Amino acid sequence: EDRLAKEVAWLADKADISEEITRLRCHLDHLRLLLDDDGPVGRKLDFLLQEMNREVNTIGSKANDQAIATLVVELKTELERLREQVQNVQ
C-alpha cells in the first residue's frame, strides 16, 4: 500500500506541467517587453523563442492528453514560424 502511494505520487509529479506553464507565461511576458523595445532584440528574441520551445516540448512529453498534444503541435508550429521571422530582425 505504501509503495503504491509512492508510485502514484511519483507519476502525478512526473505528469505535472504547472511549472512549465508558469515558465512559459514568464517567457511570454518577457517576449512582450522585447517586442516593445526599440533597441536590437533579434538575438534575444531568438533565444527566448528557443526557451519557449523547450518548455512546450517538456509539456508535450509530460502530458498524456490528446487535447494538450494537439495544442503542443500548434504551439511548436507557431514558435517555429516566429523563429523564422526573428532571423530577419536585428
PEWO-V430955 format. One record per helix or strand of 2 or more residues. SS is the DSSP state (helix for helix, strand for strand). FROM is the first residue (numbers start at 0). LEN is the number of residues. Records with the same first field share a line. If there is no record, write none. Layout:
# PEWO-V430955
SS: FROM-LEN / FROM-LEN
This chain:
# PEWO-V430955
helix: 1-14 / 17-19 / 41-21 / 65-21
